[in-house]
Amino acid sequence: MARINENYLKLKAGYLFPEIGRRVREFAKANPEKEIIRMGIGDVTQPLTPTVTKAFHEGVDEMGTLATFKGYGPEQGYEFLREAIAKNDYHARGVQISADEIFVSDGSKCDTGNIQEIFGSDNKIAICDPVYPVYADTTVMSGKTGYCQSNGYFDGIIYMPCNEGNGFLPELPSERPDLIFLCFPNNPTGTVASKEVLKTWVDYAVKNKCIILYDAAYEAFITDPAIPHSIYEIEGAKSVAIEFRSFSKTAGFTGTRCAFTVIPDELMAYDSAGKQHQVKPLWMRRHTTKFNGVSYPVQKAAAAIYTAEGAKEVKAVIDYYLENARVMIESLKSLGYTVFGGINAPYVWVKTKNGLTSWEFFDLLLNEANVVGTPGSGFGPSGEGYFRFSAFAERDNVLKAMERLRKI
């Protein structure tokens, strides 16, 4: 008799974004004449830039010629891309990360979801609330939790509430975790962490022998020079942190798929006898066993963002999205909403009015304004009463959406 992984039965009925999609499809079917503006799921709208597209085409052309054809590539990623990442994302910021410590993949969502495979099932996981749902859901899937309680929390997860009172920054947990998920710039709140904040977390991890799983997928949207782009800018972080980065929002690769994870040589974890082991070889073993690498044309296209012209083009696209966020912030504030984020991040976090729940506000916007956002409660119980707008939209649609909100 084949048996299922019963941990999946602990999960809530549906992942947040498919549920949004279901509601929107039902509305669209019932109202085919309505124009729906989507500002919910964080998918990009601007195309790949000319330099990236040119490199992509060149890569495809190489695959069609016998002399330059490539079969299986290195699972860890082609050296030309890993070297470009190390030089531009780390060395340029004074951080010594080597190409050998970088693992190219097809998405940070995959990596943040899969990373727990190399750690023991008895590890205690700490996550922020609200936060990207993948962290909690994959912890449940891996069998590290009990069931979801009436307050929306799973037994076995250490939750760190983030609210207006603490500036949406997690406080050090009273119960010691083994693995700590941190995400900055934050999805969904748009909050960023200063060097002082990150130093507090690094020091805590060093003292308690924890590992920080640092999701920096939106670091390219940081404009404040005082805000670190990498946790490795903090002294001691290389011994306690794994960093996840993505080309999805940085360079429009949501449909192209390319990302990378950094695991420094210094990072150690422990076996049941208390003996130290390097973490990097464990991920290398997992990575090479279960993954055959990102395609050559995609990696060649990703490397193009590090050329002078490619970097200029990508910055222009990021500036476009940040201007969308600025427009949303000013418009929403003029309508009396309390607004957070959107300055060094592509997400605008809005407090609902008139006592509306997050899903009630979602339905109001969908039915009355035909605008789609993301209910804050979908990111965790502390997100109730909040709503996330994504700046990954066409400018005209942002302007139209904000005008529609004035009428409800």
C-alpha positions as CSV (number, residue, x, y, z in Angstrom):
1,M,0.0,0.0,0.0
2,A,1.5,3.3,-1.1
3,R,1.4,5.9,1.6
4,I,1.4,9.7,1.3
5,N,3.6,12.1,3.2
6,E,0.9,13.0,5.8
7,N,2.7,16.3,6.6
8,Y,1.1,17.7,3.5
9,L,-2.3,17.2,5.1
10,K,-1.3,19.7,7.8
11,L,-1.1,22.5,5.3
12,K,-3.9,24.9,4.8
13,A,-6.3,24.4,1.9
14,G,-4.2,26.3,-0.7
15,Y,-1.0,28.2,-1.2
16,L,-1.7,31.9,-1.0
17,F,-1.1,32.9,-4.6
18,P,-3.1,30.1,-6.2
19,E,-6.0,31.1,-4.0
20,I,-5.7,34.7,-5.3
21,G,-5.6,33.3,-8.8
22,R,-8.8,31.3,-8.2
23,R,-10.8,34.3,-6.9
24,V,-9.6,36.5,-9.8
25,R,-10.5,33.8,-12.4
26,E,-14.0,33.5,-11.0
27,F,-14.5,37.2,-11.0
28,A,-13.2,37.5,-14.5
29,K,-15.5,34.8,-15.7
30,A,-18.5,36.4,-14.2
31,N,-17.4,39.9,-15.4
32,P,-15.8,39.5,-18.8
33,E,-16.2,43.2,-19.6
34,K,-14.2,44.3,-16.6
35,E,-10.5,45.3,-17.0
36,I,-8.6,43.8,-14.0
37,I,-5.4,45.4,-12.9
38,R,-3.1,42.9,-11.2
39,M,-0.8,44.2,-8.5
40,G,-0.7,41.2,-6.3
41,I,1.7,38.4,-7.2
42,G,5.2,39.7,-7.5
43,D,5.7,38.9,-11.1
44,V,7.5,41.4,-13.3
45,T,6.0,43.2,-16.3
46,Q,9.0,44.8,-18.0
47,P,10.8,42.7,-20.6
48,L,14.3,41.4,-20.5
49,T,16.7,44.3,-21.4
50,P,18.4,44.5,-24.9
51,T,21.8,43.4,-23.6
52,V,20.3,40.4,-21.7
53,T,18.2,39.4,-24.7
54,K,21.2,39.7,-27.1
55,A,23.3,37.4,-24.8
56,F,20.3,35.0,-24.6
57,H,20.1,34.8,-28.4
58,E,23.9,34.3,-28.6
59,G,23.6,31.4,-26.2
60,V,20.9,29.8,-28.2
61,D,22.9,30.2,-31.4
62,E,25.8,28.5,-29.7
63,M,23.6,25.6,-28.8
64,G,22.7,25.2,-32.5
65,T,26.3,24.9,-33.7
66,L,28.4,21.7,-33.4
67,A,31.6,23.6,-32.4
68,T,29.9,25.5,-29.5
69,F,27.1,23.1,-28.5
70,K,27.0,22.3,-24.8
71,G,25.3,19.3,-23.1
72,Y,25.1,18.9,-19.4
73,G,26.8,21.9,-17.7
74,P,28.4,22.0,-14.3
75,E,25.6,21.5,-11.7
76,Q,27.1,24.3,-9.6
77,G,26.8,26.7,-12.5
78,Y,29.2,27.9,-15.2
79,E,32.3,29.5,-13.9
80,F,31.9,32.6,-16.0
81,L,28.6,33.4,-14.2
82,R,29.9,32.5,-10.7
83,E,33.0,34.6,-11.2
84,A,30.8,37.6,-12.4
85,I,28.6,37.2,-9.3
86,A,31.5,37.0,-6.9
87,K,33.2,40.1,-8.5
88,N,30.2,42.3,-8.8
89,D,27.8,41.4,-6.0
90,Y,30.4,40.7,-3.3
91,H,34.0,41.9,-4.1
92,A,32.7,45.3,-5.2
93,R,31.1,45.7,-1.7
94,G,34.3,44.5,0.1
95,V,33.0,41.0,0.8
96,Q,35.3,38.1,-0.1
97,I,33.1,35.4,-1.5
98,S,34.7,33.0,-4.0
99,A,33.0,31.6,-7.1
100,D,33.4,28.1,-5.5
101,E,31.0,29.2,-2.7
102,I,28.2,30.1,-5.2
103,F,25.6,27.7,-6.4
104,V,23.5,28.7,-9.5
105,S,20.0,27.4,-9.5
106,D,16.6,27.9,-11.1
107,G,15.1,30.0,-8.3
108,S,15.4,31.3,-4.8
109,K,12.0,29.9,-4.0
110,C,13.4,26.4,-4.8
111,D,16.5,26.9,-2.8
112,T,14.8,28.4,0.3
113,G,12.3,25.5,0.1
114,N,15.0,22.8,-0.4
115,I,17.7,24.0,2.0
116,Q,16.2,22.2,5.0
117,E,16.9,18.8,3.4
118,I,20.6,19.1,4.5
119,F,19.7,19.7,8.1
120,G,18.3,17.3,10.7
121,S,14.6,16.8,11.2
122,D,14.9,17.8,14.8
123,N,16.0,21.4,14.0
124,K,13.9,24.1,15.4
125,I,12.9,26.7,12.8
126,A,12.3,30.4,13.4
127,I,10.4,32.5,10.9
128,C,9.0,36.1,10.9
129,D,5.3,36.7,10.9
130,P,4.3,38.0,8.4
131,V,6.7,36.6,5.8
132,Y,6.9,34.7,2.5
133,P,4.8,31.6,2.9
134,V,7.3,29.2,1.5
135,Y,9.4,29.2,4.7
136,A,6.6,27.9,6.9
137,D,5.0,25.6,4.3
138,T,8.2,23.8,3.5
139,T,9.0,23.4,7.2
140,V,5.6,21.7,7.6
141,M,6.3,19.5,4.5
142,S,9.6,18.4,6.0
143,G,7.9,17.0,9.1
144,K,9.3,19.5,11.6
145,T,5.9,20.7,12.9
146,G,2.7,19.7,14.5
147,Y,-0.7,20.9,13.2
148,C,-1.8,24.5,12.6
149,Q,-3.5,25.9,15.7
150,S,-6.5,28.3,15.8
151,N,-4.2,31.3,16.0
152,G,-2.7,30.4,12.6
153,Y,0.6,29.1,14.0
154,F,2.0,25.6,13.5
155,D,3.2,23.8,16.6
156,G,6.9,23.4,16.4
157,I,7.8,26.7,14.6
158,I,9.2,29.6,16.5
159,Y,7.3,32.7,15.3
160,M,8.7,36.2,15.5
161,P,5.8,38.7,15.1
162,C,6.6,41.8,13.1
163,N,4.2,44.6,13.5
164,E,3.9,48.4,13.5
165,G,5.1,48.5,17.1
166,N,8.5,47.0,16.4
167,G,8.9,48.6,13.0
168,F,8.2,45.2,11.3
169,L,11.6,44.0,12.4
170,P,11.8,40.6,14.3
171,E,12.9,40.6,17.8
172,L,15.4,38.0,19.1
173,P,13.4,34.9,20.1
174,S,13.2,33.8,23.7
175,E,13.3,30.1,22.6
176,R,16.5,29.2,20.9
177,P,16.1,28.1,17.2
178,D,18.6,26.2,15.1
179,L,17.7,27.7,11.7
180,I,16.5,31.3,11.4
181,F,14.8,32.6,8.2
182,L,15.4,36.3,7.6
183,C,14.3,38.2,4.5
184,F,15.5,41.8,3.8
185,P,14.3,43.8,2.0
186,N,11.3,42.1,3.4
187,N,8.5,40.4,1.5
188,P,5.8,41.4,2.2
189,T,6.4,44.5,4.4
190,G,9.1,46.2,2.4
191,T,11.2,46.7,5.6
192,V,15.0,46.8,5.4
193,A,17.5,46.0,8.0
194,S,20.4,48.2,9.1
195,K,23.9,47.0,9.7
196,E,23.2,47.3,13.5
197,V,20.1,45.1,13.2
198,L,21.9,42.5,11.2
199,K,24.9,42.6,13.5
200,T,22.5,41.8,16.4
201,W,21.3,38.7,14.6
202,V,24.8,37.6,13.5
203,D,26.0,37.9,17.1
204,Y,23.0,35.9,18.3
205,A,23.6,33.2,15.8
206,V,27.3,32.9,16.7
207,K,26.5,32.7,20.4
208,N,23.8,30.1,20.0
209,K,25.3,28.1,17.1
210,C,22.3,28.9,14.8
211,I,22.4,29.3,11.1
212,I,20.7,32.3,9.4
213,L,18.9,31.5,6.1
214,Y,19.1,35.0,4.6
215,D,16.8,35.7,1.7
216,A,18.1,38.8,-0.2
217,A,16.1,38.3,-3.3
218,Y,15.2,42.1,-3.4
219,E,18.6,43.6,-2.5
220,A,18.9,45.3,-5.9
221,F,16.1,47.6,-4.9
222,I,18.1,49.1,-2.0
223,T,18.9,52.7,-2.7
224,D,20.0,53.9,0.8
225,P,23.8,53.5,0.9
226,A,23.7,52.8,4.6
227,I,21.7,49.6,4.2
228,P,23.7,46.4,3.5
229,H,22.9,44.4,0.4
230,S,24.4,41.2,1.8
231,I,24.5,39.8,5.3
232,Y,28.1,39.0,4.6
233,E,28.8,42.7,5.0
234,I,28.4,42.0,8.7
235,E,31.5,40.8,10.5
236,G,31.2,37.1,11.5
237,A,28.3,36.4,9.1
238,K,30.2,34.0,6.9
239,S,30.4,31.6,9.8
240,V,26.6,31.6,10.5
241,A,24.7,32.5,7.3
242,I,23.5,31.1,4.0
243,E,22.4,33.8,1.5
244,F,19.9,33.4,-1.3
245,R,19.8,35.8,-4.3
246,S,17.7,35.9,-7.5
247,F,17.7,37.3,-11.0
248,S,13.9,37.1,-11.1
249,K,13.0,40.6,-9.9
250,T,16.5,42.1,-10.4
251,A,16.6,41.4,-14.1
252,G,13.1,40.1,-15.1
253,F,14.0,36.4,-15.0
254,T,10.7,35.3,-13.4
255,G,9.9,33.4,-16.6
256,T,13.5,32.6,-17.4
257,R,14.5,31.2,-14.0
258,C,18.0,31.8,-12.6
259,A,19.2,32.5,-9.1
260,F,22.0,31.5,-6.8
261,T,22.8,30.5,-3.2
262,V,26.0,31.3,-1.3
263,I,27.4,29.0,1.3
264,P,30.8,30.1,2.7
265,D,33.5,27.6,3.5
266,E,33.5,28.8,7.1
267,L,29.9,27.8,7.7
268,M,29.6,24.8,10.1
269,A,26.8,22.6,11.5
270,Y,26.9,19.7,13.9
271,D,26.0,16.0,14.0
272,S,24.3,14.3,16.9
273,A,27.6,13.8,18.7
274,G,28.4,17.5,18.5
275,K,31.1,17.2,15.8
276,Q,31.5,20.0,13.3
277,H,30.9,19.6,9.6
278,Q,31.2,22.0,6.7
279,V,27.7,22.8,5.3
280,K,28.9,23.6,1.8
281,P,29.8,19.9,0.8
282,L,26.3,18.8,2.1
283,W,24.6,21.3,-0.2
284,M,27.0,20.4,-3.0
285,R,25.9,16.7,-2.6
286,R,22.2,17.6,-2.6
287,H,22.6,20.0,-5.5
288,T,24.5,17.6,-7.7
289,T,22.3,14.7,-6.9
290,K,18.9,16.4,-7.5
291,F,19.7,19.1,-10.0
292,N,21.3,19.1,-13.5
293,G,22.0,22.8,-13.6
294,V,20.5,25.9,-15.3
295,S,20.6,26.0,-19.1
296,Y,23.6,27.6,-20.8
297,P,21.7,30.3,-22.6
298,V,20.0,31.4,-19.4
299,Q,23.3,31.6,-17.5
300,K,24.9,33.5,-20.4
301,A,21.9,35.9,-20.3
302,A,22.3,36.3,-16.5
303,A,26.0,37.1,-16.8
304,A,25.1,39.9,-19.2
305,I,23.6,42.0,-16.4
306,Y,27.1,42.4,-15.0
307,T,28.4,44.1,-18.2
308,A,28.5,47.9,-18.1
309,E,25.6,48.3,-20.5
310,G,23.6,45.5,-18.9
311,A,24.0,46.9,-15.4
312,K,22.8,50.3,-16.7
313,E,19.7,48.8,-18.3
314,V,18.8,46.7,-15.3
315,K,19.1,49.7,-13.0
316,A,16.7,51.6,-15.3
317,V,14.2,48.8,-14.9
318,I,14.6,48.8,-11.1
319,D,14.2,52.6,-11.0
320,Y,11.0,52.2,-13.0
321,Y,9.5,49.8,-10.4
322,L,10.6,52.0,-7.6
323,E,8.9,55.0,-9.2
324,N,5.8,52.9,-9.3
325,A,6.1,52.3,-5.6
326,R,6.6,56.0,-5.0
327,V,3.4,56.8,-6.9
328,M,1.5,54.2,-4.9
329,I,2.8,55.5,-1.6
330,E,1.9,59.1,-2.3
331,S,-1.5,58.2,-3.7
332,L,-2.4,55.8,-0.8
333,K,-1.3,58.4,1.8
334,S,-3.4,61.0,0.1
335,L,-6.4,58.7,0.6
336,G,-5.7,58.4,4.3
337,Y,-4.0,55.0,4.3
338,T,-1.1,54.2,6.6
339,V,1.7,53.0,4.3
340,F,5.0,51.2,4.9
341,G,7.8,49.9,2.6
342,G,8.2,50.8,-1.0
343,I,11.4,52.9,-0.4
344,N,14.2,50.3,-0.7
345,A,11.8,47.5,-1.8
346,P,9.3,46.8,-4.5
347,Y,6.4,46.1,-2.1
348,V,4.1,48.6,-0.5
349,W,2.5,47.4,2.8
350,V,-0.8,49.1,3.6
351,K,-3.0,49.1,6.7
352,T,-6.6,48.6,5.8
353,K,-9.3,51.1,7.0
354,N,-12.7,50.8,8.7
355,G,-11.9,47.5,10.4
356,L,-11.7,45.5,7.2
357,T,-9.9,42.2,7.3
358,S,-7.2,41.5,4.7
359,W,-9.5,39.3,2.6
360,E,-12.4,41.7,2.9
361,F,-10.2,44.4,1.6
362,F,-9.1,42.1,-1.2
363,D,-12.7,41.4,-2.2
364,L,-13.6,45.1,-2.0
365,L,-10.8,46.1,-4.3
366,L,-11.5,43.3,-6.7
367,N,-15.3,43.9,-6.9
368,E,-15.4,47.7,-6.7
369,A,-12.1,48.8,-8.3
370,N,-11.2,45.6,-10.3
371,V,-7.7,45.9,-8.7
372,V,-5.8,42.8,-7.3
373,G,-3.4,43.0,-4.4
374,T,-2.3,40.4,-1.8
375,P,-4.1,40.0,1.6
376,G,-1.6,40.5,4.4
377,S,-3.1,37.6,6.4
378,G,-1.9,35.2,3.7
379,F,1.7,36.0,4.9
380,G,0.9,35.1,8.5
381,P,-1.5,36.0,11.4
382,S,0.4,39.2,12.1
383,G,-0.4,40.3,8.6
384,E,-4.1,40.5,9.3
385,G,-5.4,44.0,8.7
386,Y,-2.7,44.8,6.1
387,F,-2.4,44.5,2.4
388,R,0.5,44.2,0.0
389,F,0.7,46.0,-3.3
390,S,3.4,45.0,-5.8
391,A,5.3,47.7,-7.8
392,F,5.9,45.2,-10.6
393,A,3.3,46.7,-12.8
394,E,2.9,48.9,-15.9
395,R,3.0,52.6,-15.0
396,D,-0.4,53.3,-16.7
397,N,-2.0,50.5,-14.7
398,V,-0.5,51.9,-11.4
399,L,-2.0,55.3,-12.2
400,K,-5.3,53.8,-13.2
401,A,-5.4,51.6,-10.1
402,M,-4.7,54.5,-7.7
403,E,-7.5,56.5,-9.4
404,R,-9.9,53.7,-9.0
405,L,-9.2,53.5,-5.3
406,R,-10.2,57.1,-5.0
407,K,-13.7,56.1,-6.0
408,I,-14.4,53.4,-3.4
